Amino acid sequence: MARPGSGALLCRRNIKLDCFLKRNTERTVYERIRVYEPCVVISETVNKVHMHVVLSDECVYLTEYPPRTLTEAFSFRRVRDIELVNDLPDFLQGKDRELCQHIRITYTTDKPAAKGWDWLRRDGRAGLPPAAPPSRRSSNCPTNTHTLEGYPAHRSPSERATEEVHTLPPTRSASCPNPETLGLPRLPHPPTQSPSAASSPTSPLSPSSDRLSVPDARPIPRRIGSVLSRLLRRDCADSGEEREVELHLYAVSHTSRLYHHLQSSWSSFIIRSTLLLDPLYRRRCSISSVSSPGRRLPTISWERTAHLFGQLTSELLQEGISLESLYLLLQELRTAAHRNIALRRLFWRSSEVCVFLVQTLEESLHGCQSLSGVYTADQLLLSTEIVQTLAIMFRETEVEPARLSLLSGKKGALASSMLLALICDPELQTQNQRSLGDCELQALLAEYLDAACSLLFELLLLGHEASRCSSAESFLTVGWILRVLQPHPDLLPFLGYQAQQVVLVLSDVQESSLTPVQSVLLYQRCHLLLACLRHNNQLAQHLRSHFREEFRYFVKLSRAEEKLLPHYPISQPTLRLVEQILNLHR
């Protein structure tokens, strides 16, 4: 698991919560937990309750404060939107109210609406009187929402649940503020759970509940019923109809990175789950537990992974390595990285490999090409393998402190080199463009340009994270990335190629529906174009002047809906990006 507490990147580590997660989750789940953070939670069944949000690669969990059970709030496969809402919650006070980050998550569920909390009505007393829903900013400060790109979308949040419930005990850890300082009410615990209830089908401690079950985990004390499990318990009946619900998280720390981590995790999930619909990609990841959730496959220990990575590193960095050996070793490294997130983290902790790959890319793609004036098949094959390897190393390693440290060191020298190395001329400089050899080279070049867009997308995600951070290490913003790229002589042709590909796949020229790989590339290209349109005036002007007519007449949102198959997890987020691009080209 990525430990909180490294610089400004994450909140301070909560030892009690970390031990609880390690003891009560399977190892494969624990190692994929990205971050946890204290929040005030509002949902259909939880109203202003202070608890911890636990974020993994596939799900968001909630746990009490202090933790007793871990309950799944939602899976990223059901998420429809994650927004940052600009409002002033009236249940917070002072600086907490001003600095609070309100995150609204819209997702779908098959379960019927909750009917209230019976445990509030004990001892024959009536339920608590309903509380007024949280107020919004005054009319002179409208409510705004922001997506990953930071684009405003004026929407009104739905009405909150109006019942007031009691918060959890005032015990607090070093990483979590005291609930009393947030102005939240203090009420007694819910009634204790009877021994018989613990083994019932609806018990929060039973294997059939939402809590992650581990055979050898130590049991959680049952002297009181789990507040969270009772709050989140739904009616057992299944309506069979999907409906949208909302979860509201109020991060009370002004340095909170939860919104970015949610957006990044959601983006990673929809990319990975869409690519897994492709047979070739699925075979490459066949050993991964992500692609085989029902199988109990053996996992490699961290020590064994580190040993194997060290062996592979020494072979990569050996003197006089042949081009063929280098290519095969990179293939091995990339395949292993697909299947093992621990290896991706080790990659960033060993700066030698990353520096070596960037230098090799510079020499392969630009050094030899400048001498002969043309690309060769070997150059393109090796360059594509390097860029694909670097791109996979970015996946799901946002909370690895060594990654930011390496890329931001020496005023971003390595990040600058990587950015400038991956941009190339999208046109082959040969005498006979119609020869069979040139057609093959054009196909290899197109494959490289696809890989370069994917790596640039990962770097832009890093830039979006830095844009929301106030630390000294936050200069790696989207604006900084585009300023580094702007002097590159091939940047405008490179961006033009990426824009042309968006137009091509969404126009009537290509009749068939998009494959999973094509859908992911479209999503990444749209992010790249939006970043240019939003964060760099010169690049925005170039795209508008050269592609306004193409986007106006050849790209239709209705056509995009036909080409992006509805069962692809990435389809709806991509359609939203396409719509934003079309609006910016009007």
C-alpha positions, 0 to 999 in steps of 0.5 A: 500500500502507498503510505500517506505521509510523504511530503505534501503529497498525502495526509499524515499516516494514521497508524491505527487505521493502517493496521486495521486495513492491513489486518482486515483486508487481503494482501492483494487488496491492501497493496492496492489501497492508494490513500485514505483521508478523513471526511464528513460524509453525506449520502442517502443514509449518512448525514454529516458523519465524520469517517475515513474514506479509503480509496483503492484502485477499484472501489471507495470504502468508508470506515468508522472513526475509530475503524471497526468495519470496512464497507464498500461505498461504491465501485468505480465501474458504477461512477458517472461523475466526480465533481468539485462543488464550490459552496460553503457548508453551513454545518462547518465553522470558521476556517473549516467552512472556508477551506473545506473541499466538497466532492460530489460523486454520482454513481448508479445502484440497483438497490432501492432508496433507503427507508431511514434508520430504525436504530435511532428510535430506541427506548420508545422515543421519536426520531430526531427532528429533520435538519435543514439541508446544507446551504449554498453560497449566496447568489453573488457567489454561484455554485460551480463544479469542476471536472478533472480539467478544471472546466466549470460546469454550472449545476445544482446539487440535489437535495440532501437527506434531511435526517440528522444522525449522531457522529462517532466517538470523539477519539481521534488520531494524528491524521484526523481533526477532532469532530468537535472542532468541525461543529458536528453534533455529539450523540450517544452510540447506537444500541449494541448488537445481540450475539444472534445478530452477528451470524444473521445474513444481514449482520455487518460481520457476516461473510455476505456483507459488504465488509472485506472478509479475510479468512485469517483476519482477527475478528473485530470486537462486537461489543457494539454494533457497527455504526457504519454497517447499520447506516449503509445497510439497504433493504434486501429487496432488489428493485432490479432497476438502476438509479443514480445516487450521490455521495458527498464528501467534505474534506476538511483539510485545505491540503486535501488531494482526495479529489485528484486521487478520486479522479485519477483512480476513476480514470485509471479504472475506466482505461484498464477495464476498457482495455481488458475488453481487448483479447490481446491486452487481456492475455498480456495481463492474464496473470493479474488478479485484476483480470481474474477476480475469481481466481486465487493466484499466487502473488510474488513477495515484495522482496522477490519482486525487488530481486528480480527487478534488480537482475533485470536492471543490471542486464539493461544497464550493461555495457555494449548491450545489443539492440535486439537484447535491449528490445527483448529486455524492455518487452519483459519489463513492460509485461511484468509491469502490467502484472505487478504494481510493486514493480512499477513502484520500484521503477520510480525508486530506481532512478537509473532505469528511468534516466536510461530509458529517456536517454535511449529514447533521445538517441534512438528517435532523434540522434540517428534520425538527424543524421540520415534524415529518415526513421528506420524500422528498428528506431521506431520499434525500440522507441515505441517499446520505450514509450509504452514502458514509461507509460505503464510505469505511470499507471496507479503510481500517483501516491508513490513519493519517489515518482514526484521526487524523481521527475521534479528533481533538478527543476524538472530536468528529467521530466523536460527531457522526457517531454522533448524526447517523445515529440517527433515529426509525424511525417516520414521524410523519404523520397518515395512515399508509395513504396511498400517499405514506406507504408510499413514504416508509416504503420510503425510511426503511427504506432509510436505516435499512439504510444507518445500520446498515451505517455503525454496523457500520463504526464498531463495527469501529473500536471493536473495534480500539481496544479491543485497543490500549493507545495514547492514541488508543484511546478510540474503543472499542465501550463509548465508542461506545455511551455516546455513543449512549445519551442519543440519544432515538431510540436505543432505537426504532432498536435495536428496529427493527434487532432486529425486522428480525433476527427478521423475516428469520429467522422463518417470516413470510419464506419465501424465502431471503435475497438477498446484500444481505439476508445482509450486513445480517443479519450487520451487524445481528447484530454491532450487537446483540451489541455492545449485549448485551456492552458496555452493560448498559442496552442489553442489558437493554432488548433482553432485556426487549423481544425475549427472547420473539421470539428464543426462539419465532420465531428458530431456528438450523435455520431460519437455516441454510435461509435463508442459502444455503451458497454465500454466503461470509457464511453460516457467520460469520452463523450463528455470530453468530445462535447467540451471540445466541440463547444470550444471550437464554435 
